[in-house]
Amino acid sequence: MSNTAMSDQYDFITLGEAMLRLSPPAYQKIAQAGAFDIQVGGAESNVAINLAQLGFRTAWLSRLPDTPLGRRLAAAIAAHGVDTGGVRFAPGERLGLYFVELGPPPRPNRVIYDRAGSAASRMSSADVDFARIAQAAWLHLTGITPALSPSCRAMAADVLRFARERGLTVSFDVNYRALLWSPSEAAQALLPLLPLCHYVFIAHRDGQALFGAPADAGEAAAALRAQFGCQTLVMTLGEAGAVAQAEDEQVAVPQPFHVSQVVDRIGAGDAFAAGFMAARRWGKSLADALRYGHALSALKLTLPGDLALFSRAEVEQLIAGDGRASLR
């Protein structure tokens, strides 16, 4: 929990790249598409929006091109209640895009990035509104940002150190993306950053691939927390649930919610992180925080797009069903 006063201007602040997401409608492949659905997506902006929907004061920092596309993206994020006043607009640059082919089982989703050389990938510490970060209670970053470029990697380290020195709660989602870098590159870059964080989120499969975590979930959570030097390790296990490992406590909570019709999996991990962070900010236990994460993630699976646009009341209504609810 944060030691900062409740008079902070923001409950949460995040920093990273957001992109326009283009998807063919009705489960089409790109080769078939005559039109695309346009939405906004990015791990850190997703979390900021999700938390704003839950009733928190949130802000998102980034570097965007000073173009109609860049302005459109910032306006879309602000429309969900997120403060974007700290975004740096850079003339003469481009916005990252990504294309998503949604595939119902057994066809997998397919993601194609068009983000190389984007304005956000050129971000450095000079672009960061550190004064705005100092007004927040909690900072959240992900491993996607340091994957974008050496300048983003150095910036992430500066931001994390600044937040810790100012007494913010700091969380970090490893959020490994194989399209951006190799497991060895990611591990080497992230290991120096993780001791700066109170909470580290990681999928069990990524813990194994990047850091050699054991196959047993409980052993993996304990080993990764010790390796990272963080206060609390939160490890997701897919349909098996999640485990939280603190210094003197390990809590495992199975995924209690059956989603009978998955509409869109993209953004489910960001929803889990937001649900967990919200619960901790509300003073909930680790076990309850995992339940909130599961609930918001399950609800997200029922919506198209990256975002979990649900209120606290909707999340708690699902949790009150003790897992007996089936989402359709």
N, C-alpha and C positions, 0 to 999 in steps of 0.2 A: 504494500500500500504506500501511497505517496505521503511524504512528510510536509508537502507544500500546503499552503492555506487554501481553504475553500473559496477565497476571494480571487483566485487565479482567473484570468480572462477566459481560458480554455480548459476544459476537462482533458481533452486529448488533442495532440497535434501530430500530424504525419508528414512525411516527405518522400517524394519519389516521382516516377514517371507515370503519367496517364496517357492513354491513347484512344483514338477512335476505333471502335470495334465494328467490323462489317461482316454480316452473316447472310448467306443466302436464305430466303424464307422456306418454310415447309420442308426442312431436312434435305434440301437440294445440295448437290455438289456445286462447287464454283463453276465448273465447266458448263453447268446447266443454267446458271443464274442470269436472269435478265434485269434483276434489281437486287439491292442489298438493304437489309435492316441496319440502321446506324445507331450505335449506342456508345457509351463511354465505359472504359475499363482500365484498371490499373490497381495493383494490390493495395498500395497505400491509400489511394483515393477511395477505393472500395471500402476499406476499413473506416475511414473518416465518415463516409456517407452512412454506412451501417450504424455507426455509433450516434450520428446525428438523428437518425430515425428512432433510436432508442431514447432520445431525449437529452443527449449531452451537447455541450458547446464544443465544437470541433473546428480545427483549421487544417488546411493542407497546403504545403509548400512545394513548389516545383519551378521549372524553367520551361516556358512555352514559346513558340514562335509568335511574333506580333503580326498575325495573319487572321483572316476570318475563321480558319479552322482552329487556330489556337484560342481565339476569343470564344468561339462556340463551345469548345471543350470546357474552358474555365466557367462559362456561364451555366453549363449543364451541371457541373459539380456544385456550384453555388446555389442552384435552384433546389438542391436537396438539403439546404441548411448548413452547408460547410463554408467557413470563412476562407476565401481565396485571395484576400488582400495582400498576402505575402508572396504571391506568385510573381516571378520575374519574367517579363515579356522581352524577347530578343528579336530584333528586326533581322530579316533576311535568312531565317532558318526554317526548318521543316518540323512537322508534327509526326510522331510515330503512329503507325497504323498496325492493326492486326486483323487477320481474316480468320473466321471460325466456321468450319463445316460441322454442324451438329449431326451426329449419327446415332440413331436409335440402335439398341443392341440387336445383333452382335457387331454392328459397324461402330468403330470408335470415333470420338471427336477428333478433328484435325485442326491444328492451329498453325497459321503461317504468319510470321512476323515480317513487317516492313518498317523497321524502327532504327536501323543503322544510321548513325549520323544525325539523329534527332536532336532538337534543342535540349531535351532533358539529358541526353547522353553526354552533353558537353558541360553539364553542371559542375561547378566547383564551389568551394567554401565562400568565394566572393559573391555568389548568387544567393546565399542563404540569409534569411531574415532572422538572425540570432536573437534579436530583441523580442521577436514574436514567440520564439521557442521559450524564452525565459518567462513568458506570461502563462505557460501551460503547466498543468500538473503531471501530465503523462506524455511521453514521446514514443512513437511507434515507427520502426523502420523494418525493411525486409532485405533479404539477400539479393533481390533483383537489382536494387540500386547499385551496390558495389560491382555487380556483374557487368554494368553498362560500359564502364571505361575506367582507366586509372584515376582520372580526376574525380569521378563519382566515388571511387573507393576511398580516396583520401578525404573527400568531403564527409562521407559517412562516419569515418573515424573521428573527425573533428566535431561533428554534430553529437555523436554519442558521448564523447568526453565532456563537451560543454553541458549537455543535459545532466550528466551525473554530477558534475561540479556544482550545478545549480539546484540539486536536490530533487529533480524530477524522477518519477518512476519511469523506467526505460524497458520497453519490450522489443523483441526482434524475432521475426519469422524467417527462418532459413529459406523457405520457399524456393527450393532448388529448381532451376530451369535448364534442362539439358541443351536447349536451343541456344543458350547464351554462353555457357562455359562448361568445362569438363569437371567431373567430381574432384579431381586432384587440385585443379585451379581454385575451385570454390572452397575447398577445405583450407587450403593455404591462406586464402584471403580472409576467410571468416573467423578463423580461430583467434586472431588477435582482437577481434571486435566483441566476441561473445562474453568475455569477462566483464565488460562494461554494462551488461544488461541484467536487470532483475528477473525478467521472464524471457525465456527462449522457447519458441514454438518450432517443432520439427516433426516431419512424418517419419515413422519408423523405417520405411524403406530408404529414405534419404540419410537417416542416421547410419544405416548399414553401408550404403554406397559411398558416402563421403567420409565417414569417420570410423568405419569398421565396428559398429555397434553389434552386440550379440543378437542372436535370433530371438531369444526370450525377451518379451516386452518389458517385464519388470527389471531384469538385469540391464537391458539397454537403457532404460530411463535413468537408472542410478549411475551407469557408466558415463553416459553423455553429460549429465549434470556435473560430475566430477571433472570430466575432460574440459568442459566449457568454462567452469568456474562461475556459473551464474547462480542466482538465488533460487530460482525455480525453473525446472525443465518441464515443458508440456509437450508430450509426444502423442500424436494422433496415430490411430491404428486402422483407419478405414472403417469398414463395417463393424469391426470388433470394438470400437470405442476409442478411449483415450486414457492416458496415464499422466499424472502430475507428480513430479519428484521434487520435494523440498529438502532442506538440510536434514530434518528429522522426521519426515513423513512422506509416504508414498500412497497415492490414492488412485484407484482405477475405477472408471465408470464406463460400463458398456454403452453402446449406442442403443437407446431404448425406442427410437422412433422408426417405424417402417414406412418408407416412402414407396408407394406402390407404382407411381408413375413419375420417373425422373424427367423433368423438362430440360434442365440445363445444369451440368455439373460445375461449370466454370464459375469461380467465386465462392465455392462452398468452404474452402479453407480460410478465406478471408472472413467469411461469416462466422466460422467457428472461433477464430481469434477475437473478433469483435464481441461475440457473446461472452466469451471468457473474460475479456478485459472489462466489459460493462459490469459483470457480476462482481469482480474484484473491486471495482470502483464503488459499487454499492455496499461493499463490506461483506460479501458472501464468502463462504468457505471454499477451499480448493475443490471439494467434491461438487458443491453447488455450481461453481464456476464452470466445471466441465459439463454439467447438465445444461447450463445456459448456452455453452458453445455448441453442444449437440443439437439443441432445439433450434437455434438460429440457422445452423448449417442445414438441418433437415428442411426447414421452411424455405431456405434459399433454393433447394433443389426443385421446388415447385414453380419457380419463376424463370422466365427467359432473361438473359442478360447476366451481368456480373454481380448485380446488387441484391442485397437482402433487405427489401423495403418493408420492414415489419416493425411495429411498435413494441414497447416493453409489455403492454397488456397482451398482445398476441403471442409473444414468446412465453409469457407466464401462464397463459391459458393452455398452451400445449404441454408445458411442464406439469401443470396440475393434473393432467390425465395420467400421470405416472407411467408414461410409455405405452399406454394402451391405444393411443391415437394412431390412426393410419392416415397418412397424408396422401391425398389424391390430386 
